[in-house]
Amino acid sequence: MKTLFIMALLMTSIITYAGSPLGNLGEVSLQTDDIDSSISYWKTLGFTLKLKEADPYPWAILVQGKAAIGLHETNEWSGQYLTFFHPKAIERIKELEKDGVKIDHYIKGADGKIIGVTFMSPEGQNILLVTGVAQDHGK
């Protein structure tokens, strides 16, 4: 999971930050065992391939309007995540912990510093909060 969203952070561009406690929803992140089959499936549902990369593992961004799906062919993690980008994620993480949110996993950058966390909503939805600003896929 350590390299899960490093590439997503590198491709970010500025969109308006509305002051949401979690920042901006950047994508719904989905783990896949076959990136090409997944891309084909989402394209049949009207999504457009915006970006496909191979490093640190095969991953792609598909969009439909401002909705974005991130496909990640990796065994480093599984499932699906609502992925939020916040310019001050580290401060928010401390506040979430003070508010009693149970952090499941700390994500570290190449320098070993924390760049994000995962946690779960009471309904069982995985949430990822990482440092950065989500790309506006609606352009």
C-alpha positions as CSV (number, residue, x, y, z in Angstrom):
1,M,0.0,0.0,0.0
2,K,3.0,2.3,0.5
3,T,3.1,3.4,-3.2
4,L,-0.7,3.3,-3.6
5,F,-1.3,6.9,-4.6
6,I,2.1,8.4,-5.0
7,M,1.5,8.7,-8.8
8,A,-1.9,10.1,-8.3
9,L,-0.3,12.8,-6.1
10,L,2.2,13.6,-8.8
11,M,-0.5,14.2,-11.5
12,T,-2.6,16.6,-9.4
13,S,-3.5,20.1,-10.5
14,I,-5.3,22.9,-8.6
15,I,-9.0,23.0,-8.3
16,T,-11.0,25.1,-5.8
17,Y,-10.7,23.8,-2.2
18,A,-14.1,24.4,-0.6
19,G,-12.9,23.9,3.0
20,S,-14.4,20.4,3.3
21,P,-12.9,18.5,6.3
22,L,-11.7,15.8,3.9
23,G,-10.8,18.0,1.0
24,N,-11.9,17.2,-2.5
25,L,-13.0,13.8,-3.7
26,G,-10.5,12.9,-6.3
27,E,-11.6,9.5,-7.5
28,V,-13.2,6.2,-6.5
29,S,-10.2,4.0,-6.4
30,L,-10.7,0.4,-7.5
31,Q,-8.2,-2.5,-7.3
32,T,-8.3,-4.8,-10.4
33,D,-6.5,-7.9,-11.4
34,D,-6.7,-7.0,-15.1
35,I,-6.4,-3.3,-16.0
36,D,-7.2,-3.7,-19.7
37,S,-10.4,-5.7,-19.0
38,S,-11.5,-3.1,-16.4
39,I,-10.8,-0.2,-18.8
40,S,-12.9,-1.9,-21.4
41,Y,-15.7,-2.5,-19.0
42,W,-15.9,1.1,-17.8
43,K,-15.6,2.4,-21.3
44,T,-18.8,0.5,-22.2
45,L,-20.5,2.4,-19.4
46,G,-19.6,5.7,-21.0
47,F,-16.3,6.5,-19.2
48,T,-13.4,7.9,-21.1
49,L,-9.8,6.9,-20.6
50,K,-8.0,10.0,-19.4
51,L,-4.6,8.5,-18.3
52,K,-2.9,5.1,-18.2
53,E,0.5,4.5,-16.6
54,A,2.6,1.5,-15.7
55,D,4.6,2.8,-12.7
56,P,4.7,1.9,-9.8
57,Y,2.1,-0.7,-11.2
58,P,-0.5,-0.5,-14.0
59,W,-3.1,2.2,-13.2
60,A,-5.5,4.3,-15.1
61,I,-8.0,7.2,-14.6
62,L,-11.3,7.1,-16.4
63,V,-13.8,10.0,-16.3
64,Q,-17.4,10.7,-17.1
65,G,-18.1,14.4,-16.6
66,K,-16.4,15.3,-13.3
67,A,-16.7,11.7,-11.9
68,A,-13.4,9.9,-11.9
69,I,-12.5,6.2,-11.4
70,G,-9.0,5.2,-10.6
71,L,-8.2,1.6,-11.6
72,H,-5.1,0.1,-9.9
73,E,-3.7,-3.3,-10.9
74,T,-1.8,-4.2,-7.7
75,N,-1.7,-6.7,-4.9
76,E,-0.6,-4.0,-2.4
77,W,-4.2,-3.4,-1.4
78,S,-7.7,-4.6,-2.4
79,G,-11.2,-3.3,-2.6
80,Q,-12.4,0.2,-3.3
81,Y,-11.7,3.6,-1.7
82,L,-13.2,7.0,-1.8
83,T,-10.0,8.9,-2.3
84,F,-9.9,12.5,-1.0
85,F,-7.1,15.0,-1.5
86,H,-6.5,17.7,1.1
87,P,-3.7,20.3,0.9
88,K,-3.3,20.1,4.7
89,A,-4.0,16.4,5.1
90,I,-1.5,15.9,7.9
91,E,-3.2,18.5,10.1
92,R,-6.6,16.9,9.2
93,I,-5.3,13.5,10.2
94,K,-4.4,14.7,13.6
95,E,-7.9,16.3,14.0
96,L,-9.6,13.1,12.8
97,E,-7.6,11.1,15.4
98,K,-8.6,13.6,18.1
99,D,-12.2,13.2,17.0
100,G,-12.0,9.4,17.6
101,V,-11.6,8.3,14.0
102,K,-9.8,4.9,14.0
103,I,-6.9,5.1,11.4
104,D,-6.4,1.7,9.7
105,H,-3.2,2.4,7.8
106,Y,-0.6,5.2,7.6
107,I,0.8,5.8,4.1
108,K,4.4,7.0,3.9
109,G,6.1,8.8,1.1
110,A,9.5,7.9,-0.3
111,D,11.1,10.0,2.5
112,G,9.3,8.0,5.2
113,K,7.0,10.8,6.2
114,I,3.2,10.2,6.5
115,I,1.4,11.5,3.4
116,G,-2.0,9.9,4.0
117,V,-4.2,7.5,5.9
118,T,-6.9,5.0,5.3
119,F,-9.9,4.5,7.5
120,M,-13.4,3.0,7.3
121,S,-16.8,4.6,7.7
122,P,-19.3,3.0,10.1
123,E,-21.1,1.5,7.0
124,G,-17.8,-0.2,5.9
125,Q,-16.7,2.2,3.2
126,N,-12.9,2.5,2.8
127,I,-11.7,6.1,2.7
128,L,-8.3,7.3,1.7
129,L,-7.1,10.8,2.7
130,V,-3.9,12.0,1.1
131,T,-1.9,15.2,0.8
132,G,-2.5,17.0,-2.4
133,V,-5.1,18.7,-4.5
134,A,-7.4,16.6,-6.7
135,Q,-7.2,17.0,-10.4
136,D,-10.3,18.5,-12.0
137,H,-11.2,15.8,-14.5
138,G,-14.2,17.8,-15.8
139,K,-12.0,20.0,-18.0
